[in-house]
Amino acid sequence: MSTAEASPKDTSPEVPLEAELIALSIVPHLVADGGCPTVVAEAPVAAAAVALVEGGADAVAVVDGDGGYLGLLGLREVAHAVATATLDAPARTAMQPRRDWLAPDDTPLDALELLRARGVEHLPVLDGQRLVGIVSLGQLVRLLHRQFEAQALQRHRRLFGDLPRDG
């Protein structure tokens, strides 16, 4: 029998994943306020494509001259513009117009449900008329992955104690 003490086991109760997703809000857990690329409605689709690449994003917000949110233009719309040779067309003609959106205090679960119901991959986050950011399905998948990993680690610690350290 070893004389080394066993690591104390984590006895904290396991929180269901759905409860964790309800407890989080979109801002700041998924979207940094003001952290999304934008183009004005009259800018060519090509400018939106550049904003997507430079911003490392999958979608760009199309705004009016005063910064008011009008719609989203994503990779699908840019690909369509390439295929139809309309990269010089105004972004407003290629965008998906404003229909559904999230509020900053909505939860990731709200976002998942709305994305699924509408069959879209991106939703804008609006605070009144002000664009706060864009939530993507990819961001939500990464959040779910982190939450599942945290739950698995918590479950392991509860059952077996701390993970052994190398070295």
Backbone hydrogen bonds in HBPLUS format (Angstrom, degrees):
<---DONOR---> <-ACCEPTOR-->    atom                        ^
c    i                          cat <-CA-CA->   ^        H-A-AA   ^      H-
h    n   atom  resd res      DA  || num        DHA   H-A  angle D-A-AA Bond
n    s   type  num  typ     dist DA aas  dist angle  dist       angle   num
A0010-ASP N   A0157-ARG O   3.19 MM 147  5.23 154.0  2.26 101.6 107.3     1
A0019-ALA N   A0016-PRO O   3.02 MM   3  5.37 120.7  2.39 105.2 119.4     2
A0020-GLU N   A0016-PRO O   3.16 MM   4  6.59 150.3  2.25 149.0 157.8     3
A0020-GLU N   A0017-LEU O   3.02 MM   3  5.07 117.1  2.43  96.7 112.5     4
A0021-LEU N   A0017-LEU O   2.96 MM   4  6.29 155.8  2.02 155.4 162.2     5
A0022-ILE N   A0018-GLU O   2.99 MM   4  6.21 139.7  2.16 143.1 153.9     6
A0023-ALA N   A0019-ALA O   3.04 MM   4  6.20 141.3  2.19 139.5 149.4     7
A0026-ILE N   A0106-ASP O   2.73 MM  80  5.72 145.3  1.84 169.4 169.3     8
A0030-LEU N   A0026-ILE O   2.76 MM   4  5.21 161.0  1.80 152.2 152.3     9
A0031-VAL N   A0026-ILE O   3.12 MM   5  6.15 153.3  2.19 150.3 151.5    10
A0027-VAL N   A0104-PRO O   3.13 MM  77  5.08 168.2  2.14 146.3 143.4    11
A0035-GLY N   A0032-ALA O   2.81 MM   3  5.19 151.9  1.88 147.9 143.5    12
A0034-GLY N   A0132-VAL O   2.61 MM  98  4.86 145.9  1.73 134.3 145.8    13
A0061-ALA N   A0037-PRO O   2.99 MM  24  6.35 164.4  2.02 154.9 150.4    14
A0039-VAL N   A0061-ALA O   2.92 MM  22  6.41 146.8  2.03 160.9 168.9    15
A0063-VAL N   A0039-VAL O   2.91 MM  24  6.19 160.7  1.94 153.5 159.6    16
A0043-ALA N   A0040-VAL O   2.99 MM   3  5.48 157.5  2.04 116.8 124.1    17
A0041-ALA N   A0063-VAL O   2.84 MM  22  5.66 137.4  2.02 164.1 163.4    18
A0092-ARG N   A0041-ALA O   3.03 MM  51  4.75 156.9  2.09 144.1 137.6    19
A0091-ALA N   A0043-ALA O   2.68 MM  48  5.74 149.0  1.78 167.9 169.8    20
A0047-ALA N   A0044-PRO O   2.86 MM   3  5.38 132.5  2.09 111.2 123.0    21
A0048-ALA N   A0044-PRO O   3.38 MM   4  6.91 147.1  2.49 142.9 152.0    22
A0045-VAL N   A0089-ALA O   2.87 MM  44  5.96 141.0  2.03 166.1 176.1    23
A0048-ALA N   A0045-VAL O   2.97 MM   3  5.00 118.9  2.36  96.8 112.6    24
A0049-ALA N   A0045-VAL O   2.93 MM   4  6.34 150.4  2.02 151.1 159.9    25
A0046-ALA N   A0087-LEU O   2.94 MM  41  4.98 148.1  2.05 150.9 141.2    26
A0050-VAL N   A0046-ALA O   3.04 MM   4  6.37 152.7  2.12 145.2 151.9    27
A0051-ALA N   A0047-ALA O   2.95 MM   4  6.23 157.0  2.01 144.8 151.2    28
A0052-LEU N   A0048-ALA O   2.88 MM   4  6.16 149.2  1.98 147.8 156.2    29
A0053-VAL N   A0049-ALA O   3.10 MM   4  6.38 162.2  2.13 149.0 152.8    30
A0054-GLU N   A0050-VAL O   2.83 MM   4  6.03 176.1  1.83 161.4 162.7    31
A0055-GLY N   A0051-ALA O   2.83 MM   4  5.70 149.7  1.93 139.1 147.6    32
A0056-GLY N   A0052-LEU O   2.99 MM   4  5.87 112.7  2.45 134.3 148.5    33
A0057-ALA N   A0052-LEU O   3.09 MM   5  5.12 151.0  2.18 144.2 149.5    34
A0056-GLY N   A0053-VAL O   3.20 MM   3  5.16 151.3  2.29  98.6 107.2    35
A0075-LEU N   A0058-ASP O   3.27 MM  17  5.96 135.0  2.49 163.8 157.8    36
A0060-VAL N   A0073-LEU O   2.87 MM  13  5.33 158.3  1.92 140.8 147.5    37
A0073-LEU N   A0060-VAL O   2.91 MM  13  5.33 156.8  1.97 156.9 164.1    38
A0062-VAL N   A0071-GLY O   2.77 MM   9  5.21 176.5  1.77 153.3 152.6    39
A0070-LEU N   A0062-VAL O   2.83 MM   8  5.57 158.1  1.87 165.4 160.4    40
A0071-GLY N   A0062-VAL O   3.33 MM   9  5.21 152.5  2.41 137.8 138.9    41
A0064-ASP N   A0068-GLY O   2.84 MM   4  5.25 150.6  1.92 141.0 150.2    42
A0067-GLY N   A0064-ASP O   2.93 MM   3  5.23 164.2  1.96 116.7 120.4    43
A0098-ARG N   A0070-LEU O   2.84 MM  28  5.55 137.6  2.02 158.6 145.0    44
A0072-LEU N   A0096-GLN O   2.93 MM  24  5.20 151.3  2.01 148.1 150.3    45
A0096-GLN N   A0072-LEU O   2.66 MM  24  5.20 167.7  1.67 163.7 163.9    46
A0078-VAL N   A0074-GLY O   3.06 MM   4  6.39 157.4  2.11 152.9 160.0    47
A0079-ALA N   A0075-LEU O   2.83 MM   4  6.01 161.6  1.87 151.4 156.6    48
A0080-HIS N   A0076-ARG O   2.97 MM   4  6.21 151.3  2.05 142.9 150.9    49
A0081-ALA N   A0077-GLU O   2.96 MM   4  6.22 153.7  2.03 142.8 149.8    50
A0082-VAL N   A0078-VAL O   2.91 MM   4  6.25 150.4  2.00 149.7 158.1    51
A0083-ALA N   A0079-ALA O   2.91 MM   4  6.15 164.4  1.93 150.0 154.1    52
A0084-THR N   A0080-HIS O   2.89 MM   4  6.08 143.6  2.03 147.0 156.7    53
A0086-THR N   A0081-ALA O   2.79 MM   5  4.74 161.9  1.82 141.2 145.7    54
A0085-ALA N   A0082-VAL O   3.22 MM   3  5.05 162.1  2.26 101.4 106.3    55
A0089-ALA N   A0086-THR O   3.03 MM   3  5.33 160.8  2.07 111.1 117.4    56
A0093-THR N   A0090-PRO O   2.96 MM   3  5.64 149.9  2.05 118.4 126.3    57
A0094-ALA N   A0091-ALA O   3.01 MM   3  5.35 146.6  2.13 109.7 119.4    58
A0095-MET N   A0091-ALA O   3.00 MM   4  6.03 135.6  2.20 156.9 170.1    59
A0102-LEU N   A0124-PRO O   2.89 MM  22  6.22 163.9  1.91 157.8 163.4    60
A0126-LEU N   A0102-LEU O   2.81 MM  24  6.18 155.3  1.87 178.4 171.5    61
A0106-ASP N   A0103-ALA O   2.97 MM   3  5.31 165.3  1.99 116.6 121.3    62
A0110-ASP N   A0107-THR O   3.01 MM   3  5.06 117.7  2.41  97.5 112.6    63
A0111-ALA N   A0107-THR O   3.04 MM   4  6.44 156.4  2.09 150.8 157.3    64
A0112-LEU N   A0108-PRO O   2.86 MM   4  6.16 161.3  1.89 152.0 156.4    65
A0113-GLU N   A0109-LEU O   2.99 MM   4  6.17 164.5  2.01 149.9 153.8    66
A0114-LEU N   A0110-ASP O   2.99 MM   4  6.21 160.4  2.03 151.0 156.1    67
A0115-LEU N   A0111-ALA O   2.86 MM   4  5.99 165.7  1.88 156.8 161.1    68
A0116-ARG N   A0112-LEU O   2.96 MM   4  6.06 162.6  1.99 148.3 153.3    69
A0117-ALA N   A0113-GLU O   2.91 MM   4  6.03 163.1  1.93 146.0 151.3    70
A0118-ARG N   A0114-LEU O   2.99 MM   4  6.03 154.2  2.06 147.3 153.0    71
A0119-GLY N   A0115-LEU O   2.86 MM   4  5.72 124.5  2.18 138.2 151.8    72
A0120-VAL N   A0115-LEU O   3.25 MM   5  5.28 146.3  2.37 139.4 146.2    73
A0137-LEU N   A0121-GLU O   2.87 MM  16  5.18 146.0  1.98 151.3 151.9    74
A0123-LEU N   A0135-VAL O   2.90 MM  12  5.31 151.6  1.98 150.4 159.1    75
A0135-VAL N   A0123-LEU O   2.81 MM  12  5.31 168.3  1.82 164.5 164.1    76
A0125-VAL N   A0133-GLY O   2.75 MM   8  5.15 156.5  1.81 150.6 145.3    77
A0132-VAL N   A0125-VAL O   2.75 MM   7  5.36 168.7  1.76 163.8 163.1    78
A0133-GLY N   A0125-VAL O   3.40 MM   8  5.15 152.5  2.48 132.2 134.4    79
A0127-ASP N   A0130-ARG O   2.81 MM   3  5.13 164.3  1.83 154.7 158.2    80
A0130-ARG N   A0127-ASP O   3.15 MM   3  5.13 153.0  2.22 123.8 119.7    81
A0140-LEU N   A0136-SER O   3.22 MM   4  6.61 157.6  2.27 148.0 153.6    82
A0141-VAL N   A0137-LEU O   2.91 MM   4  6.21 153.2  1.99 152.1 159.9    83
A0142-ARG N   A0138-GLY O   2.99 MM   4  6.24 160.1  2.03 149.0 153.9    84
A0143-LEU N   A0139-GLN O   2.93 MM   4  6.20 154.8  1.99 147.3 154.6    85
A0144-LEU N   A0140-LEU O   2.89 MM   4  6.12 164.4  1.92 150.2 154.2    86
A0145-HIS N   A0141-VAL O   2.90 MM   4  6.12 156.4  1.95 148.4 155.2    87
A0146-ARG N   A0142-ARG O   2.99 MM   4  6.28 161.3  2.02 149.7 153.7    88
A0147-GLN N   A0143-LEU O   2.91 MM   4  6.17 158.7  1.95 153.0 159.5    89
A0148-PHE N   A0144-LEU O   2.82 MM   4  6.05 161.8  1.85 155.8 160.2    90
A0149-GLU N   A0145-HIS O   2.94 MM   4  6.16 161.5  1.97 151.6 156.8    91
A0150-ALA N   A0146-ARG O   2.93 MM   4  6.14 158.2  1.98 147.4 153.4    92
A0151-GLN N   A0147-GLN O   2.93 MM   4  6.19 156.2  1.99 148.4 155.0    93
A0152-ALA N   A0148-PHE O   2.89 MM   4  6.12 157.4  1.94 150.4 156.7    94
A0153-LEU N   A0149-GLU O   2.94 MM   4  6.16 159.8  1.98 151.2 156.4    95
A0154-GLN N   A0150-ALA O   2.91 MM   4  6.10 158.7  1.96 146.5 152.8    96
A0155-ARG N   A0151-GLN O   2.85 MM   4  6.04 159.0  1.89 149.5 155.3    97
A0156-HIS N   A0152-ALA O   2.88 MM   4  6.09 158.3  1.93 147.3 153.4    98
A0157-ARG N   A0153-LEU O   2.90 MM   4  6.13 164.3  1.93 152.6 156.5    99
A0158-ARG N   A0154-GLN O   2.94 MM   4  6.13 152.6  2.01 145.3 153.3   100
A0159-LEU N   A0155-ARG O   2.99 MM   4  6.21 151.3  2.07 147.1 154.5   101
A0160-PHE N   A0156-HIS O   2.69 MM   4  5.68 167.1  1.70 160.7 164.8   102
A0161-GLY N   A0157-ARG O   2.88 MM   4  4.17 142.8  2.02 113.4 119.6   103
